[in-house]
């Protein structure tokens, strides 16, 4: 079921005091480069380093207490893992996280440091959905889906709610893969034109917009944007995308690296590749943003030193 | 003349809409590492990338219009240069900035990009104060002092005012060199114990606290903290220091690099060395912060990729 704005308002109440209200940053150089009035929603400064904390917290808070006590399970390439393990720790319940074996080390380490049990799988040959489902059934755990869930989408939508409380954007530029964040933001900002961003080579959403049916990515395709490698959108998020998203900006790894460097030099924030893709789209995506009020969601900052250093050298 | 808290409130009104209100960040790992409830005032997210924008804007705004129109001059190792040139650009007046020839390239470039005329000097053999004074007299420019000025101190004090509007810190940890920021913050937070931080080898304030008289640094001493290399405190700031600052934490370059890395990994903000010294003091300064509410001023983020990369490798 597609959440409505009141679900997002309810989520905002539930996550208060757990997730933080992140700042909306302005920068002169960014405005000069684009001719727009740009605002960057710095979700890298969110607890856990990414927006995912919002959806995970809302989904866990919405469970019946006796169900919640049995623990939760999640499958994730990284930030959802950190978010669910952090939220589980706060609620004092156990968490099992199914993660790809090649997930960034910082994300594996952080999830374990939160006290979660990490189960790894092979991203190319195994299905995380199948592994997650089986473990959930065996142990009586509640599956906290990464995106295709009304409570998760409503939680991520609080990003848009906070943006709308401070500015009235003409355009919102949002990273998308599973589509939970972009769906939530588009529901929270009904008057904004929505531009979704995805990595080159992993552009199922752009292809879906062309073909008119839900496309998927071949498993195993890599991109620097490790947080945007979902195989396909969910039922709910695809429905929202068709209703609300105007277009998709497909960005190269190099453009994303330059955006990470821009964020370092000008905004003074640390963005992971997936978190910088919206900034890359604003700077190099060929979008006409002139004279518009634009919100860019910088979705996270969980990047290892090696990847970041390489971006700074670009 | 030492400014009072009403001067800081007046400064807050003057700089509104020019300087931004920066967020106060919390982090679980930081609290766990110190046993305190720590808040980081992220002045790296300030316009121009450092707190200096506050004092420069307040000082320029306080000039009589007919005086302001003739232009301003400043001498600075970097962030004050960027701040004065940015504020001058906003007020539509000309600015001459006297900078050491070995200032970080990013700071020289940014100052020039703001339209200021940059005059370089030799940090070891020349006095920036003398050069600045001569140019000011020749061209009828108003000298915007970097720290020893009531309007500048009041402007920097708005950092403390904003902290005090959100939390009631037992302790404030603040970088100090000329002492403008630390003086302003200590006046704005009359109930907080003030810990000033300065770099090893450039510890004139710590030595002043021991000797009971204002000490100075031999010219030419280097530190990674390029923003904290003032030769000695000013008359006003030294008077405030004696009245209000409780102690001085002297930190090594290596501790500062580790704090920069911590800020990257955990807080997801970019800190220049001088901006990270307060975090270094909280993490490695041997301070007993247990169970205290502590505000750390992270004063700026204008660091080049090479220095930052080296910190990440530490």
Interface residues (C-beta under 8 A of the other chain):
Chain A: X20 X22 X23 X25 X26 X28 X44 X45 X47 X49 X86 X106 X261 X264 X265 X266 X267 X268 X269 X270 X271 X301 X302 X305 X308 X309 X312 X313
Chain B: X20 X22 X23 X25 X26 X28 X44 X45 X47 X49 X86 X106 X261 X264 X265 X267 X268 X269 X270 X271 X301 X302 X305 X308 X309 X312 X313
